[in-house]
Amino acid sequence: MTKMKFAFAAMAALVGIGGAYASKPSSKNATVHVWKDINGVTQVIGTTGEAEAGCPGNDVFCLRAADSPSLIVKELQ
């Protein structure tokens, strides 16, 4: 019976460590993207912060990442 309890405790520890690793935040801001304007012209090749700083427009839509179309930045206020 103690071997069974030890096995369950070991499995629970592995699941806990795996969950903690999976929930570790990633550094998505450090990812480099190719940023294009509304006309599809490449404006910036850099991180999200660099795209926000180099935003050529002042509209709601400023730049869109070419590799991730749902990633959009607008001009910093």
C-alpha positions as CSV (number, residue, x, y, z in Angstrom):
1,M,0.0,0.0,0.0
2,T,2.8,2.4,0.7
3,K,4.3,1.8,-2.8
4,M,0.9,2.8,-4.2
5,K,0.8,6.0,-2.2
6,F,4.4,6.8,-3.2
7,A,3.5,6.2,-6.9
8,F,0.5,8.5,-6.7
9,A,2.5,11.2,-4.9
10,A,5.2,11.0,-7.5
11,M,2.6,11.3,-10.3
12,A,1.0,14.3,-8.6
13,A,4.4,16.0,-8.3
14,L,5.1,15.5,-12.0
15,V,1.7,16.9,-13.0
16,G,2.3,19.9,-10.7
17,I,5.7,20.6,-12.2
18,G,4.3,20.2,-15.7
19,G,1.5,22.6,-15.0
20,A,3.8,25.2,-13.6
21,Y,6.1,24.9,-16.6
22,A,3.1,25.2,-19.0
23,S,1.8,28.3,-17.3
24,K,5.2,30.1,-17.4
25,P,4.7,33.4,-19.3
26,S,6.6,33.7,-22.6
27,S,8.4,36.7,-23.9
28,K,6.2,37.4,-26.9
29,N,7.3,41.0,-27.1
30,A,10.8,39.8,-28.0
31,T,9.5,38.1,-31.2
32,V,10.6,39.8,-34.4
33,H,7.8,40.3,-37.0
34,V,7.5,41.9,-40.4
35,W,5.1,44.7,-39.9
36,K,3.0,45.9,-42.9
37,D,0.7,48.9,-43.2
38,I,-2.9,48.8,-44.5
39,N,-1.7,48.8,-48.1
40,G,0.6,45.7,-47.5
41,V,3.8,47.7,-47.7
42,T,6.5,46.6,-45.2
43,Q,7.2,49.4,-42.7
44,V,9.1,47.8,-39.8
45,I,11.0,44.6,-39.2
46,G,11.2,44.3,-35.4
47,T,9.4,43.6,-32.2
48,T,5.9,44.7,-31.2
49,G,7.4,47.6,-29.2
50,E,9.4,48.8,-32.2
51,A,6.3,48.6,-34.4
52,E,4.4,50.7,-31.9
53,A,7.1,53.3,-31.8
54,G,7.6,53.4,-35.6
55,C,3.9,53.5,-36.4
56,P,3.4,55.7,-39.5
57,G,-0.3,56.4,-39.0
58,N,-2.6,57.6,-36.3
59,D,-5.7,55.5,-37.0
60,V,-7.1,52.5,-35.1
61,F,-5.2,50.2,-37.5
62,C,-1.6,51.1,-37.9
63,L,0.5,48.0,-38.6
64,R,-0.2,44.3,-38.9
65,A,2.3,41.5,-38.5
66,A,2.7,39.6,-41.7
67,D,3.2,36.2,-40.0
68,S,0.3,36.7,-37.6
69,P,-2.6,38.7,-39.1
70,S,-4.4,39.0,-35.8
71,L,-1.5,40.9,-34.3
72,I,-2.2,44.6,-34.9
73,V,-0.5,47.7,-33.3
74,K,-1.7,51.3,-33.2
75,E,0.2,54.5,-32.6
76,L,1.3,55.1,-29.0
77,Q,-0.6,58.0,-27.4
